[in-house]
Amino acid sequence: MSGAYRVSVKTGGSITIPCRYDLRYKTHVKYLCELHYFQRCSPDVHSKSINKASISHYINKQTFTVTMTDLRTEDSGRYRCAVEINGGSDVIIKRFHLSVTPGTPELYVDQQ
């Protein structure tokens, strides 16, 4: 798993996060979840923000990307890219902390 990192985005902006996984997970369900205190990260958790997040899967590159759009300050939080494992603990691929700010972020991507 990649280490956790911070991402800062201006209010109303969007961001795409690449999440690379091991080849053995290529047929597994991939998802994004927002992690709250003492809450387990599972596909059910992310459903509240499904209208802001979309996932694109690039099997040949063993990567899926999560794109989050029209971000608001209330979308700030800790997120995980994960792979669903039937009958076991899901695998966390990437952790990141999203900070949505009304002003210009300290470091941001102007164009992708």
N, CA, C and O atoms as CSV, one atom per row, in Angstrom:
chain,resi,resn,atom,element,x,y,z
A,1,MET,N,N,0.840,-1.180,0.000
A,1,MET,CA,C,0.000,0.000,0.000
A,1,MET,C,C,0.882,1.239,0.000
A,1,MET,O,O,1.924,1.282,0.654
A,2,SER,N,N,0.445,2.237,-0.742
A,2,SER,CA,C,1.138,3.522,-0.733
A,2,SER,C,C,0.870,4.230,0.579
A,2,SER,O,O,-0.159,3.997,1.213
A,3,GLY,N,N,1.786,5.095,0.994
A,3,GLY,CA,C,1.611,5.847,2.226
A,3,GLY,C,C,0.511,6.885,2.106
A,3,GLY,O,O,0.068,7.221,1.007
A,4,ALA,N,N,0.082,7.382,3.241
A,4,ALA,CA,C,-0.957,8.411,3.262
A,4,ALA,C,C,-0.369,9.738,2.815
A,4,ALA,O,O,0.805,10.019,3.060
A,5,TYR,N,N,-1.170,10.539,2.169
A,5,TYR,CA,C,-0.713,11.860,1.792
A,5,TYR,C,C,-1.869,12.847,1.834
A,5,TYR,O,O,-3.033,12.458,1.940
A,6,ARG,N,N,-1.532,14.129,1.749
A,6,ARG,CA,C,-2.534,15.198,1.822
A,6,ARG,C,C,-2.760,15.785,0.437
A,6,ARG,O,O,-1.827,15.968,-0.345
A,7,VAL,N,N,-4.028,16.073,0.159
A,7,VAL,CA,C,-4.415,16.678,-1.100
A,7,VAL,C,C,-5.261,17.899,-0.772
A,7,VAL,O,O,-6.199,17.810,0.021
A,8,SER,N,N,-4.940,19.032,-1.372
A,8,SER,CA,C,-5.694,20.255,-1.127
A,8,SER,C,C,-6.319,20.733,-2.432
A,8,SER,O,O,-5.647,20.816,-3.460
A,9,VAL,N,N,-7.616,21.047,-2.378
A,9,VAL,CA,C,-8.369,21.444,-3.563
A,9,VAL,C,C,-9.213,22.668,-3.233
A,9,VAL,O,O,-9.720,22.797,-2.118
A,10,LYS,N,N,-9.362,23.554,-4.192
A,10,LYS,CA,C,-10.206,24.734,-4.016
A,10,LYS,C,C,-11.683,24.328,-4.111
A,10,LYS,O,O,-12.035,23.434,-4.881
A,11,THR,N,N,-12.537,24.986,-3.329
A,11,THR,CA,C,-13.973,24.733,-3.350
A,11,THR,C,C,-14.501,24.800,-4.784
A,11,THR,O,O,-14.188,25.724,-5.534
A,12,GLY,N,N,-15.314,23.794,-5.148
A,12,GLY,CA,C,-15.874,23.716,-6.494
A,12,GLY,C,C,-14.986,22.970,-7.469
A,12,GLY,O,O,-15.397,22.683,-8.593
A,13,GLY,N,N,-13.763,22.652,-7.043
A,13,GLY,CA,C,-12.804,21.980,-7.910
A,13,GLY,C,C,-12.998,20.475,-7.953
A,13,GLY,O,O,-13.942,19.931,-7.380
A,14,SER,N,N,-12.084,19.820,-8.643
A,14,SER,CA,C,-12.118,18.364,-8.743
A,14,SER,C,C,-10.702,17.820,-8.625
A,14,SER,O,O,-9.718,18.551,-8.737
A,15,ILE,N,N,-10.633,16.525,-8.397
A,15,ILE,CA,C,-9.331,15.872,-8.264
A,15,ILE,C,C,-9.453,14.425,-8.712
A,15,ILE,O,O,-10.503,13.803,-8.552
A,16,THR,N,N,-8.371,13.893,-9.277
A,16,THR,CA,C,-8.315,12.483,-9.661
A,16,THR,C,C,-7.159,11.837,-8.919
A,16,THR,O,O,-6.025,12.312,-8.976
A,17,ILE,N,N,-7.458,10.752,-8.226
A,17,ILE,CA,C,-6.462,10.025,-7.439
A,17,ILE,C,C,-6.208,8.670,-8.101
A,17,ILE,O,O,-7.149,7.891,-8.257
A,18,PRO,N,N,-4.960,8.361,-8.499
A,18,PRO,CA,C,-4.660,7.034,-9.039
A,18,PRO,C,C,-4.420,6.038,-7.905
A,18,PRO,O,O,-3.739,6.349,-6.928
A,19,CYS,N,N,-4.981,4.850,-8.043
A,19,CYS,CA,C,-4.841,3.807,-7.022
A,19,CYS,C,C,-4.358,2.530,-7.705
A,19,CYS,O,O,-5.126,1.864,-8.399
A,20,ARG,N,N,-3.106,2.197,-7.509
A,20,ARG,CA,C,-2.500,1.013,-8.140
A,20,ARG,C,C,-2.667,-0.191,-7.227
A,20,ARG,O,O,-2.500,-0.087,-6.012
A,21,TYR,N,N,-2.999,-1.339,-7.820
A,21,TYR,CA,C,-3.243,-2.550,-7.043
A,21,TYR,C,C,-2.452,-3.732,-7.599
A,21,TYR,O,O,-1.971,-3.693,-8.731
A,22,ASP,N,N,-2.325,-4.767,-6.800
A,22,ASP,CA,C,-1.647,-5.999,-7.178
A,22,ASP,C,C,-2.493,-6.748,-8.215
A,22,ASP,O,O,-3.721,-6.729,-8.140
A,23,LEU,N,N,-1.850,-7.398,-9.170
A,23,LEU,CA,C,-2.528,-8.113,-10.254
A,23,LEU,C,C,-3.557,-9.125,-9.750
A,23,LEU,O,O,-4.566,-9.357,-10.416
A,24,ARG,N,N,-3.321,-9.723,-8.600
A,24,ARG,CA,C,-4.256,-10.740,-8.090
A,24,ARG,C,C,-5.632,-10.155,-7.765
A,24,ARG,O,O,-6.587,-10.907,-7.570
A,25,TYR,N,N,-5.746,-8.824,-7.703
A,25,TYR,CA,C,-7.025,-8.177,-7.392
A,25,TYR,C,C,-7.744,-7.637,-8.627
A,25,TYR,O,O,-8.708,-6.883,-8.492
A,26,LYS,N,N,-7.296,-8.006,-9.822
A,26,LYS,CA,C,-7.838,-7.372,-11.027
A,26,LYS,C,C,-9.332,-7.586,-11.219
A,26,LYS,O,O,-9.988,-6.735,-11.820
A,27,THR,N,N,-9.896,-8.685,-10.735
A,27,THR,CA,C,-11.334,-8.933,-10.911
A,27,THR,C,C,-12.159,-8.537,-9.689
A,27,THR,O,O,-13.380,-8.689,-9.693
A,28,HIS,N,N,-11.514,-8.038,-8.661
A,28,HIS,CA,C,-12.224,-7.653,-7.433
A,28,HIS,C,C,-12.877,-6.274,-7.581
A,28,HIS,O,O,-12.467,-5.467,-8.416
A,29,VAL,N,N,-13.884,-6.022,-6.767
A,29,VAL,CA,C,-14.548,-4.716,-6.735
A,29,VAL,C,C,-13.594,-3.682,-6.139
A,29,VAL,O,O,-12.987,-3.913,-5.093
A,30,LYS,N,N,-13.470,-2.538,-6.820
A,30,LYS,CA,C,-12.652,-1.433,-6.309
A,30,LYS,C,C,-13.588,-0.321,-5.860
A,30,LYS,O,O,-14.635,-0.110,-6.473
A,31,TYR,N,N,-13.226,0.392,-4.795
A,31,TYR,CA,C,-14.108,1.448,-4.307
A,31,TYR,C,C,-13.345,2.500,-3.521
A,31,TYR,O,O,-12.181,2.324,-3.160
A,32,LEU,N,N,-14.040,3.595,-3.269
A,32,LEU,CA,C,-13.536,4.689,-2.450
A,32,LEU,C,C,-14.431,4.790,-1.234
A,32,LEU,O,O,-15.649,4.656,-1.347
A,33,CYS,N,N,-13.848,5.022,-0.084
A,33,CYS,CA,C,-14.681,5.288,1.088
A,33,CYS,C,C,-14.083,6.431,1.887
A,33,CYS,O,O,-12.875,6.668,1.873
A,34,GLU,N,N,-14.966,7.130,2.582
A,34,GLU,CA,C,-14.549,8.168,3.515
A,34,GLU,C,C,-14.543,7.526,4.882
A,34,GLU,O,O,-15.532,6.924,5.300
A,35,LEU,N,N,-13.434,7.652,5.574
A,35,LEU,CA,C,-13.282,6.993,6.863
A,35,LEU,C,C,-13.604,7.951,7.995
A,35,LEU,O,O,-12.990,9.010,8.126
A,36,HIS,N,N,-14.577,7.563,8.811
A,36,HIS,CA,C,-14.935,8.328,10.004
A,36,HIS,C,C,-14.395,7.576,11.216
A,36,HIS,O,O,-14.045,6.401,11.106
A,37,TYR,N,N,-14.325,8.224,12.350
A,37,TYR,CA,C,-13.783,7.602,13.548
A,37,TYR,C,C,-14.488,6.286,13.857
A,37,TYR,O,O,-15.717,6.218,13.867
A,38,PHE,N,N,-13.701,5.242,14.108
A,38,PHE,CA,C,-14.181,3.922,14.515
A,38,PHE,C,C,-15.141,3.304,13.505
A,38,PHE,O,O,-15.983,2.486,13.876
A,39,GLN,N,N,-15.028,3.676,12.256
A,39,GLN,CA,C,-15.901,3.129,11.233
A,39,GLN,C,C,-15.072,2.284,10.282
A,39,GLN,O,O,-13.981,2.678,9.872
A,40,ARG,N,N,-15.596,1.130,9.938
A,40,ARG,CA,C,-14.910,0.235,9.029
A,40,ARG,C,C,-15.084,0.724,7.590
A,40,ARG,O,O,-16.163,1.174,7.204
A,41,CYS,N,N,-14.031,0.633,6.819
A,41,CYS,CA,C,-14.072,1.030,5.418
A,41,CYS,C,C,-14.659,-0.123,4.612
A,41,CYS,O,O,-14.053,-1.191,4.530
A,42,SER,N,N,-15.821,0.078,4.021
A,42,SER,CA,C,-16.452,-0.957,3.206
A,42,SER,C,C,-17.221,-0.299,2.070
A,42,SER,O,O,-17.480,0.904,2.122
A,43,PRO,N,N,-17.596,-1.071,1.031
A,43,PRO,CA,C,-18.319,-0.469,-0.093
A,43,PRO,C,C,-19.591,0.263,0.336
A,43,PRO,O,O,-19.989,1.221,-0.325
A,44,ASP,N,N,-20.233,-0.157,1.415
A,44,ASP,CA,C,-21.450,0.498,1.897
A,44,ASP,C,C,-21.177,1.924,2.359
A,44,ASP,O,O,-22.043,2.791,2.247
A,45,VAL,N,N,-19.979,2.167,2.878
A,45,VAL,CA,C,-19.648,3.463,3.476
A,45,VAL,C,C,-19.612,4.567,2.431
A,45,VAL,O,O,-19.991,5.701,2.724
A,46,HIS,N,N,-19.167,4.260,1.227
A,46,HIS,CA,C,-18.960,5.318,0.239
A,46,HIS,C,C,-20.226,5.753,-0.473
A,46,HIS,O,O,-20.194,6.726,-1.227
A,47,SER,N,N,-21.333,5.071,-0.262
A,47,SER,CA,C,-22.523,5.323,-1.071
A,47,SER,C,C,-23.079,6.738,-0.928
A,47,SER,O,O,-23.710,7.245,-1.855
A,48,LYS,N,N,-22.857,7.383,0.213
A,48,LYS,CA,C,-23.407,8.729,0.405
A,48,LYS,C,C,-22.788,9.762,-0.536
A,48,LYS,O,O,-23.419,10.773,-0.846
A,49,SER,N,N,-21.563,9.518,-0.991
A,49,SER,CA,C,-20.911,10.500,-1.854
A,49,SER,C,C,-20.765,9.994,-3.287
A,49,SER,O,O,-19.937,10.497,-4.047
A,50,ILE,N,N,-21.566,9.004,-3.650
A,50,ILE,CA,C,-21.427,8.401,-4.977
A,50,ILE,C,C,-21.664,9.412,-6.100
A,50,ILE,O,O,-21.117,9.261,-7.192
A,51,ASN,N,N,-22.471,10.437,-5.841
A,51,ASN,CA,C,-22.726,11.438,-6.876
A,51,ASN,C,C,-21.521,12.349,-7.109
A,51,ASN,O,O,-21.484,13.062,-8.112
A,52,LYS,N,N,-20.550,12.345,-6.223
A,52,LYS,CA,C,-19.357,13.185,-6.381
A,52,LYS,C,C,-18.138,12.391,-6.816
A,52,LYS,O,O,-17.126,12.979,-7.197
A,53,ALA,N,N,-18.213,11.078,-6.770
A,53,ALA,CA,C,-17.043,10.256,-7.080
A,53,ALA,C,C,-17.367,9.263,-8.190
A,53,ALA,O,O,-18.447,8.673,-8.227
A,54,SER,N,N,-16.411,9.095,-9.087
A,54,SER,CA,C,-16.541,8.065,-10.112
A,54,SER,C,C,-15.219,7.315,-10.191
A,54,SER,O,O,-14.154,7.865,-9.910
A,55,ILE,N,N,-15.309,6.053,-10.578
A,55,ILE,CA,C,-14.120,5.205,-10.664
A,55,ILE,C,C,-13.937,4.748,-12.102
A,55,ILE,O,O,-14.883,4.289,-12.742
A,56,SER,N,N,-12.721,4.877,-12.603
A,56,SER,CA,C,-12.345,4.352,-13.913
A,56,SER,C,C,-11.297,3.278,-13.675
A,56,SER,O,O,-10.372,3.464,-12.885
A,57,HIS,N,N,-11.449,2.144,-14.368
A,57,HIS,CA,C,-10.570,1.001,-14.136
A,57,HIS,C,C,-9.700,0.769,-15.370
A,57,HIS,O,O,-10.207,0.663,-16.487
A,58,TYR,N,N,-8.396,0.692,-15.158
A,58,TYR,CA,C,-7.433,0.448,-16.225
A,58,TYR,C,C,-6.718,-0.866,-15.913
A,58,TYR,O,O,-5.636,-0.875,-15.326
A,59,ILE,N,N,-7.339,-1.973,-16.315
A,59,ILE,CA,C,-6.848,-3.312,-15.957
A,59,ILE,C,C,-5.415,-3.530,-16.430
A,59,ILE,O,O,-4.597,-4.066,-15.683
A,60,ASN,N,N,-5.097,-3.124,-17.658
A,60,ASN,CA,C,-3.745,-3.344,-18.191
A,60,ASN,C,C,-2.668,-2.628,-17.387
A,60,ASN,O,O,-1.508,-3.037,-17.405
A,61,LYS,N,N,-3.042,-1.564,-16.683
A,61,LYS,CA,C,-2.087,-0.807,-15.868
A,61,LYS,C,C,-2.212,-1.139,-14.383
A,61,LYS,O,O,-1.508,-0.563,-13.554
A,62,GLN,N,N,-3.120,-2.079,-14.045
A,62,GLN,CA,C,-3.367,-2.457,-12.646
A,62,GLN,C,C,-3.650,-1.220,-11.795
A,62,GLN,O,O,-3.133,-1.077,-10.687
A,63,THR,N,N,-4.470,-0.344,-12.332
A,63,THR,CA,C,-4.777,0.923,-11.673
A,63,THR,C,C,-6.253,1.249,-11.833
A,63,THR,O,O,-6.854,0.979,-12.873
A,64,PHE,N,N,-6.824,1.831,-10.793
A,64,PHE,CA,C,-8.119,2.479,-10.963
A,64,PHE,C,C,-7.965,3.902,-10.461
A,64,PHE,O,O,-7.200,4.169,-9.535
A,65,THR,N,N,-8.695,4.803,-11.079
A,65,THR,CA,C,-8.635,6.191,-10.647
A,65,THR,C,C,-9.978,6.582,-10.055
A,65,THR,O,O,-11.032,6.140,-10.513
A,66,VAL,N,N,-9.920,7.407,-9.041
A,66,VAL,CA,C,-11.116,7.946,-8.409
A,66,VAL,C,C,-11.140,9.435,-8.719
A,66,VAL,O,O,-10.211,10.165,-8.372
A,67,THR,N,N,-12.195,9.878,-9.367
A,67,THR,CA,C,-12.356,11.296,-9.666
A,67,THR,C,C,-13.481,11.849,-8.806
A,67,THR,O,O,-14.597,11.332,-8.813
A,68,MET,N,N,-13.174,12.899,-8.074
A,68,MET,CA,C,-14.163,13.564,-7.222
A,68,MET,C,C,-14.370,14.963,-7.779
A,68,MET,O,O,-13.404,15.684,-8.029
A,69,THR,N,N,-15.634,15.352,-7.976
A,69,THR,CA,C,-15.948,16.629,-8.608
A,69,THR,C,C,-16.815,17.508,-7.712
A,69,THR,O,O,-17.406,17.042,-6.738
A,70,ASP,N,N,-16.877,18.788,-8.066
A,70,ASP,CA,C,-17.716,19.770,-7.374
A,70,ASP,C,C,-17.531,19.684,-5.860
A,70,ASP,O,O,-18.502,19.598,-5.109
A,71,LEU,N,N,-16.289,19.710,-5.430
A,71,LEU,CA,C,-15.967,19.503,-4.018
A,71,LEU,C,C,-16.317,20.711,-3.153
A,71,LEU,O,O,-16.148,21.858,-3.565
A,72,ARG,N,N,-16.802,20.431,-1.959
A,72,ARG,CA,C,-17.194,21.441,-0.963
A,72,ARG,C,C,-16.395,21.211,0.316
A,72,ARG,O,O,-15.806,20.146,0.497
A,73,THR,N,N,-16.374,22.202,1.200
A,73,THR,CA,C,-15.605,22.064,2.440
A,73,THR,C,C,-16.057,20.851,3.242
A,73,THR,O,O,-15.239,20.221,3.913
A,74,GLU,N,N,-17.343,20.509,3.188
A,74,GLU,CA,C,-17.829,19.342,3.940
A,74,GLU,C,C,-17.334,18.017,3.364
A,74,GLU,O,O,-17.502,16.974,3.996
A,75,ASP,N,N,-16.724,18.039,2.172
A,75,ASP,CA,C,-16.124,16.831,1.599
A,75,ASP,C,C,-14.720,16.589,2.143
A,75,ASP,O,O,-14.139,15.534,1.888
A,76,SER,N,N,-14.171,17.535,2.881
A,76,SER,CA,C,-12.845,17.354,3.486
A,76,SER,C,C,-12.886,16.151,4.415
A,76,SER,O,O,-13.876,15.928,5.112
A,77,GLY,N,N,-11.810,15.381,4.420
A,77,GLY,CA,C,-11.759,14.230,5.314
A,77,GLY,C,C,-10.730,13.210,4.876
A,77,GLY,O,O,-9.944,13.441,3.958
A,78,ARG,N,N,-10.757,12.068,5.562
A,78,ARG,CA,C,-9.820,10.976,5.283
A,78,ARG,C,C,-10.499,9.959,4.375
A,78,ARG,O,O,-11.603,9.495,4.658
A,79,TYR,N,N,-9.829,9.622,3.289
A,79,TYR,CA,C,-10.381,8.704,2.298
A,79,TYR,C,C,-9.441,7.528,2.076
A,79,TYR,O,O,-8.247,7.596,2.369
A,80,ARG,N,N,-10.013,6.448,1.551
A,80,ARG,CA,C,-9.254,5.243,1.234
A,80,ARG,C,C,-9.691,4.713,-0.124
A,80,ARG,O,O,-10.885,4.656,-0.419
A,81,CYS,N,N,-8.726,4.326,-0.947
A,81,CYS,CA,C,-8.996,3.506,-2.126
A,81,CYS,C,C,-8.846,2.072,-1.635
A,81,CYS,O,O,-7.871,1.747,-0.956
A,82,ALA,N,N,-9.797,1.218,-1.971
A,82,ALA,CA,C,-9.754,-0.138,-1.428
A,82,ALA,C,C,-10.230,-1.165,-2.449
A,82,ALA,O,O,-10.874,-0.836,-3.445
A,83,VAL,N,N,-9.890,-2.419,-2.166
A,83,VAL,CA,C,-10.307,-3.559,-2.970
A,83,VAL,C,C,-11.108,-4.484,-2.070
A,83,VAL,O,O,-10.676,-4.819,-0.967
A,84,GLU,N,N,-12.278,-4.893,-2.546
A,84,GLU,CA,C,-13.142,-5.772,-1.764
A,84,GLU,C,C,-12.622,-7.209,-1.821
A,84,GLU,O,O,-12.320,-7.730,-2.895
A,85,ILE,N,N,-12.522,-7.836,-0.656
A,85,ILE,CA,C,-12.086,-9.224,-0.553
A,85,ILE,C,C,-13.243,-10.027,0.038
A,85,ILE,O,O,-13.642,-9.801,1.180
A,86,ASN,N,N,-13.774,-10.954,-0.736
A,86,ASN,CA,C,-14.870,-11.783,-0.229
A,86,ASN,C,C,-14.367,-12.726,0.847
A,86,ASN,O,O,-13.384,-13.441,0.649
A,87,GLY,N,N,-15.044,-12.725,1.987
A,87,GLY,CA,C,-14.675,-13.623,3.072
A,87,GLY,C,C,-13.448,-13.185,3.844
A,87,GLY,O,O,-12.883,-13.978,4.597
A,88,GLY,N,N,-13.024,-11.957,3.680
A,88,GLY,CA,C,-11.843,-11.491,4.404
A,88,GLY,C,C,-11.845,-9.990,4.553
A,88,GLY,O,O,-12.793,-9.315,4.153
A,89,SER,N,N,-10.781,-9.471,5.129
A,89,SER,CA,C,-10.651,-8.024,5.291
A,89,SER,C,C,-10.314,-7.392,3.948
A,89,SER,O,O,-9.453,-7.885,3.220
A,90,ASP,N,N,-10.991,-6.306,3.625
A,90,ASP,CA,C,-10.696,-5.607,2.385
A,90,ASP,C,C,-9.279,-5.043,2.434
A,90,ASP,O,O,-8.736,-4.782,3.508
A,91,VAL,N,N,-8.695,-4.860,1.263
A,91,VAL,CA,C,-7.328,-4.376,1.156
A,91,VAL,C,C,-7.354,-2.873,0.868
A,91,VAL,O,O,-7.961,-2.426,-0.105
A,92,ILE,N,N,-6.689,-2.109,1.726
A,92,ILE,CA,C,-6.570,-0.669,1.518
A,92,ILE,C,C,-5.393,-0.433,0.577
A,92,ILE,O,O,-4.271,-0.844,0.871
A,93,ILE,N,N,-5.642,0.221,-0.546
A,93,ILE,CA,C,-4.620,0.463,-1.558
A,93,ILE,C,C,-3.914,1.796,-1.328
A,93,ILE,O,O,-2.690,1.885,-1.418
A,94,LYS,N,N,-4.692,2.822,-1.032
A,94,LYS,CA,C,-4.125,4.158,-0.849
A,94,LYS,C,C,-4.942,4.909,0.183
A,94,LYS,O,O,-6.163,4.769,0.252
A,95,ARG,N,N,-4.249,5.711,0.987
A,95,ARG,CA,C,-4.899,6.577,1.981
A,95,ARG,C,C,-4.565,8.013,1.630
A,95,ARG,O,O,-3.435,8.330,1.255
A,96,PHE,N,N,-5.568,8.886,1.756
A,96,PHE,CA,C,-5.279,10.301,1.564
A,96,PHE,C,C,-6.234,11.156,2.383
A,96,PHE,O,O,-7.365,10.769,2.677
A,97,HIS,N,N,-5.735,12.333,2.738
A,97,HIS,CA,C,-6.550,13.299,3.469
A,97,HIS,C,C,-6.861,14.431,2.506
A,97,HIS,O,O,-5.959,15.098,2.000
A,98,LEU,N,N,-8.149,14.639,2.257
A,98,LEU,CA,C,-8.599,15.681,1.351
A,98,LEU,C,C,-8.970,16.924,2.138
A,98,LEU,O,O,-9.732,16.859,3.104
A,99,SER,N,N,-8.428,18.048,1.719
A,99,SER,CA,C,-8.751,19.329,2.337
A,99,SER,C,C,-9.327,20.236,1.254
A,99,SER,O,O,-8.638,20.588,0.296
A,100,VAL,N,N,-10.602,20.613,1.414
A,100,VAL,CA,C,-11.256,21.509,0.459
A,100,VAL,C,C,-11.335,22.881,1.106
A,100,VAL,O,O,-11.923,23.043,2.175
A,101,THR,N,N,-10.735,23.873,0.446
A,101,THR,CA,C,-10.617,25.205,1.028
A,101,THR,C,C,-11.206,26.274,0.109
A,101,THR,O,O,-11.074,26.179,-1.111
A,102,PRO,N,N,-11.852,27.291,0.682
A,102,PRO,CA,C,-12.443,28.341,-0.141
A,102,PRO,C,C,-11.403,29.208,-0.856
A,102,PRO,O,O,-11.681,29.766,-1.917
A,103,GLY,N,N,-10.227,29.319,-0.282
A,103,GLY,CA,C,-9.160,30.105,-0.903
A,103,GLY,C,C,-8.286,29.232,-1.776
A,103,GLY,O,O,-8.598,28.067,-2.022
A,104,THR,N,N,-7.200,29.801,-2.237
A,104,THR,CA,C,-6.249,29.045,-3.042
A,104,THR,C,C,-5.458,28.108,-2.141
A,104,THR,O,O,-4.837,28.558,-1.177
A,105,PRO,N,N,-5.471,26.798,-2.441
A,105,PRO,CA,C,-4.703,25.850,-1.626
A,105,PRO,C,C,-3.208,26.150,-1.712
A,105,PRO,O,O,-2.744,26.781,-2.661
A,106,GLU,N,N,-2.468,25.691,-0.713
A,106,GLU,CA,C,-1.019,25.907,-0.699
A,106,GLU,C,C,-0.354,25.265,-1.904
A,106,GLU,O,O,0.522,25.865,-2.528
A,107,LEU,N,N,-0.762,24.061,-2.229
A,107,LEU,CA,C,-0.218,23.331,-3.369
A,107,LEU,C,C,-1.388,22.649,-4.044
A,107,LEU,O,O,-2.128,21.900,-3.406
A,108,TYR,N,N,-1.559,22.904,-5.334
A,108,TYR,CA,C,-2.694,22.304,-6.018
A,108,TYR,C,C,-2.352,22.090,-7.479
A,108,TYR,O,O,-1.383,22.646,-7.996
A,109,VAL,N,N,-3.170,21.270,-8.141
A,109,VAL,CA,C,-3.007,21.004,-9.559
A,109,VAL,C,C,-3.973,21.901,-10.312
A,109,VAL,O,O,-5.187,21.802,-10.132
A,110,ASP,N,N,-3.436,22.785,-11.164
A,110,ASP,CA,C,-4.267,23.709,-11.920
A,110,ASP,C,C,-4.954,23.000,-13.075
A,110,ASP,O,O,-6.132,23.239,-13.341
A,111,GLN,N,N,-4.218,22.120,-13.770
A,111,GLN,CA,C,-4.761,21.334,-14.871
A,111,GLN,C,C,-4.187,19.942,-14.788
A,111,GLN,O,O,-3.063,19.735,-14.331
A,112,GLN,N,N,-4.999,18.970,-15.251
A,112,GLN,CA,C,-4.513,17.583,-15.238
A,112,GLN,C,C,-4.268,17.114,-16.644
A,112,GLN,O,O,-3.856,15.972,-16.850
